[in-house]
Amino acid sequence: MPTIELSDHVRKTVERERKVVVGRLAALQGQSRRLHELVALIDGDLQETARLIRNIDEMLGLAPQLSLESFHGELRGKKLQEIAIEVLRQRRGTEAVVHYKEWFDLLIEAGLRIAGRDPLATFLTQISRAPTVESVRPRSGLYKLRVA
């Protein structure tokens, strides 16, 4: 981009403004980083609280016990597929059509943890690969279990 000829007065004004904008950028970057850290903490608390509620509901007989919930650690691969399918069957039935984000939330509410840097992306990848799961419509995000 060619340099624009500016008068000294305009150049000094623009340089001062640039310093203000650079400072604003740095402040926003710091604020963004702090908010992302806070969201990560809240997400962890959310998962733990959802697991606790689920366990209490099971003890009180308000929710069926999910035998697969005894799995500890982070889910991935075939085990993630198996448990996700079982959770959907138990919570919504075999005929359910569900958006993948809602399905993911069912797993989180059950106190399960998904492996990966982006657990939602890991979950979506695995359910889309599962032989007993099919997409309802391309690019809709809706899935259902295949009828045997």
N, C-alpha and C positions, 0 to 999 in steps of 0.2 A: 504494500500500500504506500503510495507516495506521501512524503512528508508535506504537511500543510504549513504554509508560512503564516505565523502568528505574530502579533505584536507582543512586545515584552509584557505588557499589562495582561493580555489575554493568556499568554503562556504561563505566567505566574499564578493566575487564577485557576487555570486548568490543572497545574501541578499540585496546588493546594487541594483541589477537589479530588484528585487522584489519591492523595494521601488519606483523605477521609474515606474514600471508597475501599481502599486497600485495608484500612483499619476495620471497616464494617465487614468485609469479607472474612478477615481473620476471626472476628467476634462470632460471626455466623457459623464458621467451621467449628469453632470450639463449642458453641451451643449445640450444634448438630451432634458432635461426638458425645457430649454429655447426655443428650436425650437418647441416643442409641444405647448407651450403657444402661440408662434407667429403664428403657423398654426391655432390654435383655433380663434385667433383674425382675421386673414385673412379670414377664413371660414365665420365668422360672417359678415365681410364687404362684402364678395362675395354674400352672401344671400341677404343682404340689397340692394346692388347695382343691383342684378338681379331683385328683386322686383320693384325697382325704374324704371328700364328700361321697365319692363313689364307694369307698370302703365302709363308711358309716351307713349309707343306704343299703348296702349288702347285709351288714350286721342287723339292721332293723327290718330286713325283709322287704324293703321298698324297691329294690332292684335285684334282678336275678344275678347270681354269682357268675362271673366270667372265669371259667377255669384257666383260661390262658393268661389272665391278669397276674398270675403268680410269676410270670416271666419278668426277670429283673435285668436291667441294662437297656441298651438302645437297640431298637429293632432295625433290621436291614435285610435286603435280599428276599429270599424265599420265605423266611420266618415272618417278615413284615407282611408279605402277601397273604400268608396263611392266617395270621392273626387279624389283619384288616378285614378279610372276608368273613371270618367268624364273628367279629364285632358287628359288622353290618347285618349278618344273618340274625344275631341275637337281638340287636336293637331296633332294626327296621323290617326284618323279614326277608324272605327270598325274592319277593317281587318288587322290592323298593327301587326307585330311581332316585339317585342322590347326586348332588353336586360334590365334586372331590373335596372342596374346602369344608363342607358340612361333614363329610365322611372323616376327614382328617380330625375335625373337632371332636367327633365321637371317640376317636382313639385317645386324644388328649384328655377328654373328660373321664375316660376309663383309667387314667393315670399312666398311660404308656408313653414311652419316649421314642422318637424316631431319630436315627443316626443321620449324620451329614451336616455340612455347613448350613444348608437350607433344608430343614426337615420337611417342609411342605413339598418342595421340589423332589426330594427323595421319595416321599410317599407317592406323589403323582407318577413318577417314573415306574415305580414298582407295581402299582395297581394297573397301569396301562399295559404292563408286560404279563400280567397274570392271565393264564389261560381260561380261568373261569369268570373273568370280568370282561364286559364289553362296553364300548362307548355308545351312548344313545344316539347322539348326532355328532358329526365331526365339529370340533371347536366349540362345543356347547359347555364342556366341563361336566356333563352329566354322564353317570355310569350306572350300570346295573349288573347283577350276577347273571351269568348265562344259565339258561334252563337246560338241565341235563337230558 
